[in-house]
């Protein structure tokens, strides 16, 4: 064979024309959902997916994850986008590859269990809008929370992929709770429920290569449906774990296009394609087609989001995740929350407290929403507890967990914490043991009434039902009832480049450019003056031209200290710097300003968003009554009245963002 023929043969082997493998690994691409959720805070916009959509449709992925997880929340809250429209739009460009979504079982795409009527309607509308595969998980692996959504998925003729959330209490697989038998039994349960495939969901990148081999091998010999491994790159092990899982016979692997891969995201597809090239598990993908897609992502899309990437450390892995097990996205949220509260120095205390809180709350897996529940409660404990009392500020979601509204925990919740959390709990102080949604009243009709005249259809109504505060605000933006804030509008690549150039100029000290202009000739009427500014002085030339004096030039001069210039008047005192503006806060309603009202204030203990006020101006409150509910990192904190009295002033409204220390209301 000539050299030319050999080169041609090699090039052909890179393409789809090579012989088909005996048992090719199927690939689910996560770029358009979990990729940007993991790296770019879920800020990926639909308009930035369209340029690669058709090319990605040609790759041959088993599925593309395009929706679910945090996208529904982020789109309406931060991007001014209709989540339903993304599905419909992408479906026009991606016509061959099935769509996959991440469904949080009875949590849907929110952070609590919703009533059965909302759950049924949501799944039906997701299917009607274009969803094909429903990757369904429960944060506690309590499959009673599947009982409402799975029959709807099936009745719509869609693929039900049941998940097992992977977690540990030991450095490696084993121990009394999360051992091989635990995962095998969960797989049996899912197959019995009618799962079309099973996903082992390793959200924090904890699974080691040899544990991956053992679990996949055991699952393949136990159940007949295809097995999918989903493992984040956070710890650095997942590429190796993928390979061992492939050796063990895994059917489907999750990856991202390389610009959206690694760090807290997932392994890249391209190295895996080359690793398996020519083997009996060859993906069959054309590496040149993947490279062409990456070129667009790297040059045209990613620069818009680079500022969201965590560049604070050199390493792209976080081995500490093996100690605290917090998924990467939640970890960055915790850091941001502490930074906003001027408490970043307490991050090590948060890491130390995290496993204690997790143990108190039943050794629950750390995945949305339980990662937020454990994480925010941990922050609250570090910031507000003292030597005399733990769990001084318990979030509403921890109370719900202790009551049983999320399901059954792997081990019992600490009874002392549970008792404290349920003291005065509105639903009762005795935890439930039934399926959580059985105690929830229907919600859909009330939601429809609440947005009557604003919502145009059931999709709009569901946005509100899932997110009453931010959902209603989005609908008002959507239909022109309120102006759209600039910070939720898209930016262009040109704007990104201009901003980058401005930053570079500022760093180089060239932000204010000197404007060159020709000076006039100095005349006979020129007079010179010394002008003093702080400890500097300038020699200024002033010349009269036709009457009024004009400044001819300003020449900086060396400035001796005022004391060294006898006969010269002392330099005037430096003017006081203007006070820095307070952190941006939304406009307050026409309530009396706190300074004008005598009484006891309730202040925001942390930055957050007002969910609702439980009391109105003029209402009588007793010490301990909940007055306002503040959302911080999607968890709700009930702020109680510190004294008996009457509400004299309320300074914010529902959906307002507030900084730490803001006076929310005043009790007189």
C-alpha positions as CSV (number, residue, x, y, z in Angstrom):
1,X,0.0,0.0,0.0
2,X,1.4,3.4,-1.0
3,X,1.8,6.2,1.5
4,X,-1.0,8.1,-0.2
5,X,-3.4,5.1,0.2
6,X,-2.4,4.8,3.8
7,X,-3.2,8.4,4.5
8,X,-6.5,8.1,2.6
9,X,-7.4,5.0,4.6
10,X,-6.7,6.8,7.9
11,X,-8.8,9.8,6.9
12,X,-11.7,7.4,6.0
13,X,-11.4,5.8,9.4
14,X,-12.0,9.1,11.1
15,X,-15.4,9.5,9.2
16,X,-18.7,7.6,9.5
17,X,-17.7,5.5,6.5
18,X,-15.6,3.1,8.6
19,X,-17.0,-0.4,9.4
20,X,-19.7,-0.4,12.0
21,X,-18.7,-1.8,15.4
22,X,-20.3,-4.9,16.8
23,X,-21.6,-3.2,19.9
24,X,-21.2,0.6,19.5
25,X,-21.5,2.7,22.7
26,X,-24.5,5.0,22.4
27,X,-23.8,8.7,23.4
28,X,-26.2,11.2,25.0
29,X,-24.9,14.7,24.5
30,X,-25.5,17.1,27.4
31,X,-24.0,20.3,25.9
32,X,-27.3,22.2,25.5
33,X,-28.4,21.5,29.1
34,X,-26.1,20.1,31.7
35,X,-23.0,21.5,30.0
36,X,-23.9,25.1,30.2
37,X,-25.7,24.5,33.5
38,X,-22.5,23.1,35.0
39,X,-20.1,25.7,33.6
40,X,-22.1,28.8,32.8
41,X,-24.8,28.9,35.5
42,X,-27.4,27.7,33.0
43,X,-27.2,31.0,31.2
44,X,-27.1,29.5,27.7
45,X,-29.6,31.2,25.4
46,X,-31.6,29.6,22.7
47,X,-30.2,31.9,20.1
48,X,-26.7,30.6,20.9
49,X,-27.8,26.9,20.4
50,X,-29.3,27.4,16.9
51,X,-25.9,27.9,15.1
52,X,-24.8,24.3,16.0
53,X,-28.2,22.6,16.3
54,X,-28.4,21.2,12.7
55,X,-24.7,20.1,12.7
56,X,-25.2,18.3,16.1
57,X,-28.3,16.6,14.7
58,X,-26.1,14.9,12.1
59,X,-23.5,13.5,14.6
60,X,-25.5,10.4,15.5
61,X,-26.1,10.9,19.2
62,X,-28.5,8.5,20.9
63,X,-30.2,11.6,22.4
64,X,-29.5,15.3,23.1
65,X,-30.4,16.7,26.4
66,X,-32.0,20.1,25.7
67,X,-34.3,20.9,28.6
68,X,-35.1,20.3,32.3
69,X,-32.9,20.7,35.3
70,X,-32.3,24.3,36.0
71,X,-33.1,25.6,32.5
72,X,-36.8,26.2,33.2
73,X,-36.0,28.3,36.2
74,X,-33.1,30.2,34.7
75,X,-34.8,31.0,31.4
76,X,-37.8,32.7,32.8
77,X,-35.9,34.3,35.8
78,X,-32.7,35.5,34.2
79,X,-33.0,35.3,30.4
80,X,-36.5,36.6,29.7
81,X,-37.1,33.4,27.6
82,X,-40.1,31.2,27.4
83,X,-38.9,27.7,28.4
84,X,-41.6,26.1,26.3
85,X,-40.5,28.0,23.2
86,X,-37.0,26.7,23.5
87,X,-38.3,23.1,23.0
88,X,-40.4,24.1,20.0
89,X,-37.6,26.2,18.4
90,X,-34.9,23.5,18.8
91,X,-37.2,20.9,17.4
92,X,-37.4,22.8,14.2
93,X,-33.6,22.5,13.8
94,X,-33.0,19.1,15.4
95,X,-35.3,16.6,13.5
96,X,-33.5,13.3,13.8
97,X,-32.1,13.1,17.3
98,X,-34.4,12.4,20.2
99,X,-34.7,15.1,22.9
100,X,-34.0,14.2,26.5
101,X,-34.9,16.2,29.6
102,X,-34.0,16.0,33.3
103,X,-37.3,15.6,35.3
104,X,-37.1,15.8,39.1
105,X,-40.0,13.4,39.5
106,X,-42.7,15.1,41.7
107,X,-40.4,18.1,41.9
108,X,-40.8,18.5,38.1
109,X,-38.3,21.3,37.4
110,X,-38.7,23.1,40.7
111,X,-37.5,22.7,44.3
112,X,-40.4,21.1,46.0
113,X,-43.0,18.4,45.4
114,X,-46.0,19.8,43.4
115,X,-49.5,18.5,43.5
116,X,-50.5,15.6,41.3
117,X,-52.6,17.8,38.9
118,X,-49.7,20.1,38.2
119,X,-47.4,17.1,37.7
120,X,-49.7,15.5,35.2
121,X,-50.3,18.7,33.3
122,X,-46.5,19.5,33.1
123,X,-45.5,16.1,31.7
124,X,-48.3,16.2,29.1
125,X,-47.2,19.7,28.0
126,X,-43.5,18.7,27.9
127,X,-44.4,15.8,25.6
128,X,-46.7,17.9,23.4
129,X,-43.9,20.5,23.0
130,X,-41.4,18.0,21.8
131,X,-39.8,16.0,24.6
132,X,-39.0,12.4,23.8
133,X,-37.0,10.9,26.7
134,X,-37.9,11.7,30.3
135,X,-34.8,11.2,32.5
136,X,-36.6,11.0,35.8
137,X,-34.9,11.1,39.2
138,X,-35.8,11.6,42.8
139,X,-33.3,13.3,45.1
140,X,-34.0,10.7,47.9
141,X,-34.3,7.7,45.5
142,X,-37.8,7.4,46.8
143,X,-39.7,6.0,43.8
144,X,-43.1,6.7,45.3
145,X,-42.4,10.2,43.9
146,X,-42.5,8.5,40.4
147,X,-46.0,7.2,40.7
148,X,-47.8,10.2,39.2
149,X,-45.4,11.2,36.4
150,X,-44.4,7.8,35.0
151,X,-48.0,6.7,33.9
152,X,-48.3,10.1,32.1
153,X,-44.9,9.6,30.3
154,X,-46.1,6.1,29.2
155,X,-49.5,7.3,28.1
156,X,-47.9,9.9,25.9
157,X,-45.8,7.2,24.3
158,X,-42.5,8.5,25.5
159,X,-39.3,6.9,26.8
160,X,-39.1,6.7,30.6
161,X,-35.5,6.6,31.8
162,X,-35.4,5.9,35.6
163,X,-32.5,7.2,37.6
164,X,-30.6,6.0,40.6
165,X,-28.8,8.9,42.3
166,X,-25.3,7.8,43.1
167,X,-23.9,8.7,46.5
168,X,-21.7,7.3,49.3
169,X,-21.0,7.5,53.0
170,X,-17.5,5.9,52.6
171,X,-14.5,6.8,50.4
172,X,-15.4,4.0,48.1
173,X,-18.5,2.0,47.3
174,X,-19.7,0.1,50.4
175,X,-20.8,0.6,53.9
176,X,-24.1,0.0,55.5
177,X,-26.3,2.3,53.3
178,X,-25.0,2.9,49.8
179,X,-23.6,-0.5,48.8
180,X,-23.8,-2.7,45.7
181,X,-27.0,-4.3,46.9
182,X,-28.6,-0.9,47.3
183,X,-28.0,0.0,43.7
184,X,-29.0,-3.4,42.3
185,X,-32.3,-3.3,44.3
186,X,-33.0,0.2,43.0
187,X,-32.5,-1.0,39.5
188,X,-34.9,-3.8,40.0
189,X,-37.5,-1.4,41.3
190,X,-37.2,0.8,38.2
191,X,-37.5,-2.1,35.8
192,X,-40.6,-3.2,37.7
193,X,-42.0,0.3,37.2
194,X,-41.6,0.0,33.4
195,X,-38.3,1.9,32.9
196,X,-37.2,1.8,29.2
197,X,-33.7,2.4,30.4
198,X,-31.9,3.0,33.7
199,X,-29.4,5.8,34.4
200,X,-26.8,5.7,37.2
201,X,-26.7,9.4,37.9
202,X,-23.3,10.4,39.5
203,X,-24.0,14.2,40.0
204,X,-20.8,15.0,41.9
205,X,-18.3,12.8,40.1
206,X,-17.8,10.4,43.0
207,X,-17.8,7.1,41.2
208,X,-14.3,5.5,40.9
209,X,-13.3,3.5,37.8
210,X,-13.4,0.1,39.5
211,X,-16.6,0.8,41.4
212,X,-18.1,1.8,38.1
213,X,-17.1,-1.5,36.6
214,X,-18.6,-3.5,39.5
215,X,-21.9,-1.6,39.5
216,X,-22.4,-1.7,35.7
217,X,-21.5,-5.4,35.6
218,X,-24.0,-6.1,38.4
219,X,-26.7,-4.1,36.8
220,X,-26.2,-5.7,33.4
221,X,-26.6,-9.2,34.9
222,X,-29.7,-8.1,37.0
223,X,-31.9,-6.1,34.6
224,X,-32.6,-6.4,30.9
225,X,-33.1,-2.7,30.0
226,X,-30.1,-0.5,28.7
227,X,-27.9,1.1,31.3
228,X,-26.7,4.7,31.0
229,X,-23.8,6.2,33.0
230,X,-23.9,9.9,33.9
231,X,-20.9,11.1,35.7
232,X,-19.6,14.7,36.2
233,X,-15.9,15.4,35.7
234,X,-15.6,17.3,39.0
235,X,-13.2,14.9,40.8
236,X,-11.3,14.1,37.6
237,X,-12.2,10.4,37.6
238,X,-15.1,10.2,35.2
239,X,-13.2,9.7,32.0
240,X,-11.5,6.6,33.5
241,X,-14.9,5.5,35.0
242,X,-16.4,5.8,31.6
243,X,-13.8,3.4,30.1
244,X,-14.2,0.8,32.9
245,X,-18.0,1.1,32.5
246,X,-17.7,0.5,28.8
247,X,-15.6,-2.6,29.5
248,X,-18.3,-3.8,31.8
249,X,-20.9,-3.5,29.1
250,X,-22.6,-0.1,29.7
251,X,-25.0,0.8,26.9
252,X,-25.0,4.6,27.0
253,X,-22.5,7.2,28.1
254,X,-23.1,11.0,28.7
255,X,-20.6,13.5,27.3
256,X,-20.4,17.1,26.2
257,X,-18.8,18.8,23.3
258,X,-15.2,19.8,24.4
259,X,-15.8,23.6,24.9
260,X,-18.6,22.7,27.3
261,X,-16.8,19.8,29.0
262,X,-14.5,19.2,32.0
263,X,-14.4,21.1,35.3
264,X,-17.8,20.5,37.0
265,X,-19.3,19.5,33.7
266,X,-18.7,16.1,31.9
267,X,-16.0,14.4,30.0
268,X,-15.6,15.5,26.3
269,X,-16.9,13.3,23.5
270,X,-13.9,13.7,21.2
271,X,-11.2,11.8,23.2
272,X,-13.7,9.0,23.8
273,X,-14.4,8.8,20.0
274,X,-10.7,8.4,19.4
275,X,-10.2,6.0,22.3
276,X,-12.8,3.6,20.9
277,X,-11.9,4.0,17.2
278,X,-11.6,0.6,15.6
279,X,-12.8,-1.3,18.6
280,X,-16.1,-3.3,19.0
281,X,-17.5,-0.4,21.0
282,X,-16.6,2.3,18.4
283,X,-19.1,5.1,18.4
284,X,-19.0,5.5,14.7
285,X,-18.8,9.3,15.0
286,X,-16.9,11.5,12.5
287,X,-14.3,13.4,14.5
288,X,-14.0,16.0,11.8
289,X,-17.7,16.8,12.1
290,X,-17.2,17.2,15.9
291,X,-14.2,19.5,15.3
292,X,-16.3,21.7,13.0
293,X,-19.0,22.1,15.7
294,X,-16.3,22.9,18.3
295,X,-15.0,25.7,16.0
296,X,-18.3,27.4,16.1
297,X,-18.7,27.0,19.9
298,X,-15.2,28.2,20.6
299,X,-15.3,31.3,18.4
300,X,-18.9,32.4,18.2
301,X,-20.7,31.2,21.3
302,X,-18.4,30.5,24.3
303,X,-16.9,34.1,24.5
304,X,-20.3,35.4,25.5
305,X,-20.3,33.1,28.6
306,X,-16.6,33.0,29.5
307,X,-17.1,35.6,32.3
308,X,-19.3,33.0,34.1
309,X,-16.6,30.4,34.2
310,X,-14.8,30.0,37.5
311,X,-11.2,30.9,36.8
312,X,-10.2,31.4,40.4
313,X,-8.0,28.3,40.4
314,X,-5.6,26.7,38.1
315,X,-6.9,23.1,38.5
316,X,-9.9,22.0,36.4
317,X,-10.7,19.4,39.0
318,X,-11.8,19.6,42.6
319,X,-10.6,16.6,44.6
320,X,-12.3,18.0,47.7
321,X,-15.7,16.9,46.2
322,X,-14.7,13.4,47.4
323,X,-14.8,14.8,51.0
324,X,-17.9,17.0,51.0
325,X,-19.8,15.4,48.0
326,X,-21.3,18.7,47.0
327,X,-22.0,18.9,43.3
328,X,-19.9,21.6,41.5
329,X,-22.8,23.9,40.7
330,X,-24.0,23.9,44.3
331,X,-20.4,24.5,45.5
332,X,-20.1,27.6,43.4
333,X,-23.5,28.8,44.7
334,X,-22.3,28.4,48.3
335,X,-19.1,30.4,47.6
336,X,-21.1,33.2,46.0
337,X,-23.6,33.3,48.8
338,X,-20.8,33.6,51.4
339,X,-19.1,36.3,49.3
340,X,-22.3,38.3,49.2
341,X,-22.6,38.1,52.9
342,X,-19.0,39.1,53.5
343,X,-18.4,35.7,55.0
344,X,-16.2,33.9,52.5
345,X,-13.6,33.4,55.3
346,X,-16.0,30.8,56.8
347,X,-15.9,28.5,53.8
348,X,-13.8,25.9,55.6
349,X,-16.3,25.9,58.5
350,X,-19.0,25.3,55.9
351,X,-17.1,22.3,54.5
352,X,-16.7,20.9,58.0
353,X,-20.4,21.4,58.9
354,X,-21.8,20.0,55.6
355,X,-21.3,16.3,56.4
356,X,-22.8,16.8,59.9
357,X,-25.9,18.4,58.5
358,X,-26.2,15.7,55.8
359,X,-26.0,13.1,58.5
360,X,-28.6,14.9,60.6
361,X,-31.0,15.0,57.7
362,X,-30.8,11.3,56.9
363,X,-27.6,10.9,54.8
364,X,-29.5,12.1,51.8
365,X,-27.9,12.2,48.3
366,X,-26.7,15.6,47.4
367,X,-28.5,16.5,44.2
368,X,-31.1,19.2,43.4
369,X,-33.0,20.0,45.5
370,X,-31.4,18.2,48.4
371,X,-28.0,19.7,47.7
372,X,-29.5,23.1,48.1
373,X,-31.4,22.0,51.2
374,X,-28.3,20.7,52.9
375,X,-26.0,23.5,51.6
376,X,-28.1,26.4,52.6
377,X,-28.9,24.9,56.0
378,X,-25.2,24.4,56.5
379,X,-24.5,28.1,55.7
380,X,-27.3,29.1,58.1
381,X,-25.7,27.0,60.9
382,X,-22.3,28.4,60.3
383,X,-23.5,32.0,60.3
384,X,-26.2,32.1,62.9
385,X,-25.6,29.2,65.4
386,X,-23.7,29.8,68.6
387,X,-22.2,27.7,71.4
388,X,-25.7,27.4,73.0
389,X,-27.8,26.5,70.1
390,X,-27.6,24.7,66.7
391,X,-30.1,25.1,63.9
392,X,-31.2,28.6,65.0
393,X,-32.5,29.4,61.5
394,X,-34.1,26.5,59.8
395,X,-35.2,26.9,56.2
396,X,-38.7,26.1,55.1
397,X,-37.4,23.2,52.9
398,X,-35.6,21.6,55.8
399,X,-38.9,21.7,57.7
400,X,-40.7,20.1,54.7
401,X,-38.0,17.4,54.5
402,X,-38.4,16.6,58.2
403,X,-42.2,16.4,57.8
404,X,-41.8,13.9,54.9
405,X,-42.8,16.2,52.0
406,X,-39.8,15.1,50.0
407,X,-40.0,11.4,50.8
408,X,-38.3,8.8,52.9
409,X,-34.6,9.3,53.7
410,X,-32.0,6.5,53.5
411,X,-31.6,6.5,57.3
412,X,-33.8,8.2,59.9
413,X,-33.5,12.0,60.4
414,X,-31.9,13.1,63.7
415,X,-34.9,13.1,66.0
416,X,-33.8,16.2,67.9
417,X,-33.4,18.2,64.7
418,X,-36.7,16.9,63.4
419,X,-38.6,17.8,66.5
420,X,-37.1,21.3,66.4
421,X,-37.9,21.8,62.7
422,X,-41.5,20.7,63.2
423,X,-42.3,22.9,66.2
424,X,-45.2,25.0,65.0
425,X,-45.1,23.5,61.5
426,X,-48.3,24.5,59.8
427,X,-49.1,20.9,58.5
428,X,-48.5,19.3,61.9
429,X,-45.7,18.3,64.2
430,X,-45.9,14.6,63.4
431,X,-44.1,13.5,60.2
432,X,-46.0,11.7,57.5
433,X,-45.1,8.2,56.2
434,X,-47.3,8.2,53.0
435,X,-46.4,9.2,49.5
436,X,-45.7,12.9,49.9
437,X,-48.1,14.2,47.2
438,X,-51.0,12.5,48.9
439,X,-51.1,15.4,51.4
440,X,-50.9,18.1,48.8
441,X,-54.1,19.8,47.7
442,X,-54.7,20.4,43.9
443,X,-52.9,23.5,42.8
444,X,-53.6,24.0,39.1
445,X,-57.1,25.6,39.2
446,X,-56.0,28.2,41.8
447,X,-52.9,29.0,39.7
448,X,-55.1,29.5,36.6
449,X,-57.4,31.9,38.5
450,X,-54.4,33.8,39.8
451,X,-53.1,34.6,36.3
452,X,-56.5,34.9,34.5
453,X,-56.2,37.8,32.0
454,X,-52.4,37.5,32.0
455,X,-51.6,33.9,31.0
456,X,-52.5,33.1,27.4
457,X,-52.5,29.3,27.6
458,X,-51.7,26.3,29.8
459,X,-48.0,26.6,29.2
460,X,-48.1,30.1,30.7
461,X,-50.2,28.9,33.6
462,X,-47.7,26.2,34.4
463,X,-44.8,28.7,34.5
464,X,-46.8,30.5,37.2
465,X,-47.8,27.3,39.0
466,X,-44.2,26.2,39.3
467,X,-42.8,29.6,40.1
468,X,-45.5,31.9,41.4
469,X,-43.2,34.9,42.2
470,X,-40.7,34.9,39.3
471,X,-43.1,33.2,37.0
472,X,-45.7,36.0,37.3
473,X,-42.9,38.6,36.8
474,X,-41.8,36.9,33.6
475,X,-45.4,36.8,32.2
476,X,-45.6,40.5,32.9
477,X,-42.4,41.0,30.9
478,X,-43.6,38.6,28.1
479,X,-46.9,40.5,27.6
480,X,-45.5,44.0,28.0
481,X,-47.1,44.7,31.4
482,X,-43.7,45.6,32.9
483,X,-40.5,46.8,31.2
484,X,-37.9,44.1,30.6
485,X,-34.8,45.0,32.7
486,X,-31.5,45.4,30.8
487,X,-29.8,42.7,32.9
488,X,-31.9,39.9,31.4
489,X,-31.5,41.0,27.8
490,X,-29.1,39.2,25.5
491,X,-25.7,40.6,24.6
492,X,-23.9,40.3,21.2
493,X,-20.4,39.1,20.6
494,X,-19.5,42.6,19.6
495,X,-20.6,43.9,23.0
496,X,-18.6,41.2,24.7
497,X,-15.5,42.2,22.7
498,X,-16.0,45.9,23.4
499,X,-16.4,45.2,27.1
500,X,-13.2,43.0,27.1
501,X,-11.3,45.8,25.3
502,X,-12.5,48.3,27.9
503,X,-11.3,46.0,30.8
504,X,-7.9,45.6,29.1
505,X,-7.6,49.4,28.8
506,X,-8.5,49.9,32.4
507,X,-6.0,47.3,33.6
508,X,-3.4,49.0,31.5
509,X,-4.3,52.4,32.9
510,X,-5.5,53.7,29.5
511,X,-9.2,53.9,30.2
512,X,-9.1,57.8,29.8
513,X,-7.5,58.6,26.5
514,X,-5.7,61.9,26.1
515,X,-7.3,64.0,23.4
516,X,-4.6,65.7,21.3
517,X,-5.5,69.2,20.0
518,X,-3.3,72.1,18.8
519,X,-2.7,74.8,21.5
520,X,-3.0,78.5,20.4
521,X,0.0,80.8,20.4
522,X,0.7,82.4,23.8
523,X,-0.1,86.1,23.8
524,X,1.2,89.2,25.8
525,X,-1.8,89.0,28.2
526,X,-0.9,85.5,29.5
527,X,-1.0,85.3,33.3
528,X,0.2,82.4,35.4
529,X,-1.5,81.0,38.5
530,X,-0.7,78.1,40.9
531,X,-3.8,75.9,41.6
532,X,-3.6,73.6,44.6
533,X,-5.3,70.2,44.8
534,X,-4.7,68.2,48.0
535,X,-0.9,68.0,48.2
536,X,-0.4,68.7,44.5
537,X,-0.3,72.0,42.7
538,X,-0.6,72.9,39.0
539,X,0.7,75.9,37.1
540,X,-2.2,77.3,35.0
541,X,-1.8,79.8,32.2
542,X,-4.8,82.1,31.7
543,X,-5.1,84.6,28.9
544,X,-7.8,87.2,28.2
545,X,-9.2,87.1,24.7
546,X,-11.6,89.9,24.0
547,X,-12.6,90.3,27.7
548,X,-13.4,87.1,29.7
549,X,-10.3,85.2,30.8
550,X,-9.9,81.7,29.4
551,X,-7.7,78.8,30.4
552,X,-4.8,78.5,27.9
553,X,-3.0,75.5,29.4
554,X,-2.6,73.4,32.5
555,X,0.9,72.2,33.3
556,X,1.4,69.7,36.1
557,X,4.2,70.8,38.3
558,X,6.3,69.0,40.9
559,X,4.5,69.5,44.2
560,X,6.5,70.1,47.3
561,X,4.6,69.6,50.6
562,X,2.7,72.7,51.6
563,X,4.9,73.1,54.7
564,X,7.9,73.4,52.5
565,X,6.5,76.5,50.7
566,X,6.8,79.4,53.1
567,X,4.4,82.3,52.4
568,X,2.1,80.0,50.4
569,X,-1.4,79.5,51.8
570,X,-2.0,76.1,53.2
571,X,-3.6,73.6,50.8
572,X,-7.3,73.3,51.3
573,X,-8.6,70.2,53.1
574,X,-9.4,67.4,50.7
575,X,-13.1,67.2,50.1
576,X,-14.8,64.2,51.7
577,X,-15.4,61.4,49.3
578,X,-19.0,61.0,48.3
579,X,-20.5,58.0,50.0
580,X,-20.5,54.9,47.9
581,X,-24.0,54.0,46.6
582,X,-25.7,51.2,48.4
583,X,-26.0,47.8,46.7
584,X,-28.7,48.0,44.0
585,X,-32.1,47.3,45.4
586,X,-35.4,47.4,43.7
587,X,-37.7,50.4,44.1
588,X,-39.6,50.5,47.4
589,X,-43.3,50.8,47.5
590,X,-44.9,54.0,48.9
591,X,-44.4,52.9,52.5
592,X,-42.8,55.1,55.0
593,X,-39.0,55.0,54.9
594,X,-37.6,53.1,57.9
595,X,-35.7,56.2,59.2
596,X,-39.1,58.0,59.6
597,X,-40.7,55.2,61.6
598,X,-39.9,54.4,65.2
599,X,-39.8,50.7,66.0
600,X,-38.0,47.5,65.7
601,X,-36.8,46.6,62.2
602,X,-36.7,43.2,60.6
603,X,-33.6,43.1,58.4
604,X,-32.5,40.7,55.7
605,X,-29.9,38.3,57.3
606,X,-28.6,37.5,53.8
607,X,-29.1,38.7,50.2
608,X,-32.2,37.2,48.7
609,X,-35.5,37.8,47.1
610,X,-38.8,38.6,48.8
611,X,-41.2,35.7,48.3
612,X,-44.1,37.2,50.3
613,X,-45.0,39.2,53.4
614,X,-47.3,37.2,55.7
615,X,-48.4,40.4,57.4
616,X,-49.6,43.8,56.2
617,X,-49.2,47.3,57.5
618,X,-51.4,47.7,60.5
619,X,-51.5,44.0,61.4
620,X,-50.8,43.0,65.0
621,X,-48.0,40.4,65.5
622,X,-46.7,38.4,68.4
623,X,-43.0,37.6,68.9
624,X,-42.1,34.6,66.8
625,X,-44.8,35.1,64.2
626,X,-43.6,34.8,60.6
627,X,-43.7,38.2,59.0
628,X,-41.7,37.8,55.7
629,X,-40.4,34.9,53.7
630,X,-37.0,35.5,52.1
631,X,-35.7,33.2,49.3
632,X,-31.9,32.8,49.4
633,X,-30.4,30.4,46.7
634,X,-33.9,29.0,46.0
635,X,-34.5,28.0,49.7
636,X,-37.1,29.9,51.8
637,X,-36.3,31.4,55.2
638,X,-39.2,32.5,57.4
639,X,-38.2,35.7,59.2
640,X,-40.0,36.0,62.5
641,X,-41.1,39.1,64.5
642,X,-38.5,39.7,67.2
643,X,-41.1,41.6,69.4
644,X,-44.8,42.0,69.9
645,X,-46.3,45.0,68.1
646,X,-47.9,46.3,65.0
647,X,-46.5,46.4,61.5
648,X,-45.7,50.1,60.9
649,X,-43.9,50.0,57.6
650,X,-43.2,47.5,54.8
651,X,-40.4,48.6,52.5
652,X,-40.3,46.0,49.7
653,X,-42.7,44.0,47.7
654,X,-42.9,40.4,46.5
655,X,-40.1,39.5,43.9
656,X,-37.9,42.4,45.0
657,X,-34.2,41.5,45.4
658,X,-32.7,42.8,48.7
659,X,-29.1,43.1,50.0
660,X,-28.0,41.8,53.3
661,X,-29.0,44.2,56.1
662,X,-31.9,45.8,54.2
663,X,-34.8,46.9,56.5
664,X,-37.7,44.8,55.2
665,X,-40.3,46.1,57.6
666,X,-40.7,47.9,61.0
667,X,-42.7,46.8,64.0
668,X,-43.9,49.5,66.4
